[in-house]
């Protein structure tokens, strides 16, 4: 049996700003570092055989925080296909929920307006593009463990990003022929984790086409954040920033819990 734990990164310095981050490589914020440390403590008694991580600082540092609390120091492997969705020319600009009535996307870009209603920004990825990349990532980080998992228990962790994890979940679940796309996996809090169990036929070999049974057992687990608070008690008042944080995943759970 193969257990896969998908971990969203801790809060980055960009997250509270309400901007399009994507591949923009901001490090963890002070709060994000404490979130990652708490996550590491939370998972310290869960034996992880391998940890995979996005190369972006916020996810990589989160993966390292988990690795450091593992008694047996499992390997941490960086995979670029675990990066967040690329938002092209929008990256670094403020997120807005929509455009003024009658304004074209091209005119909006000239005015520095980058709305969540845009399917794909120039030079960026659409959600379908991200799903294609996620399918490759599953082949690279999950499939190599199937032979071993057919004979015994293996547990891997994947430190990535909100949108990417949603597509990784869909890509993994689609390897199960009984999969029905009736649940969305967006909205993870910072350092929250979701777990899937992959059952592999004992007769499976690396030359076979995988016939897998995949079941999601835990979703958006963030109990470890209960006592992890912001250093300042001042709430985030700007409604657009709150909407942006909810859009990119986690919402209030990532901010206050």
Secondary structure, DSSP 8 states (H G I E B T S, - for coil): -EEEEEEE---BTTGGGTB--TT----B-HHHHHHHHHHHHHTTTS--SEEEE-SSHHHHHHHHHHHHTSTT--EEEE-GGGS----GGGTTSBEES---TT--HHHHHHTT-EETT-S--TTS--HHHHHHHHHHHHHHHTGGGHHHHTTS-EEEEEEE-HHHHHHHHHHHHTTSTT-----------TT-EEEEEEEE-TT--TTS---EEEEEEEEEE-GGGTT---SS------HHHHHHHHHHS-HHHHHT-
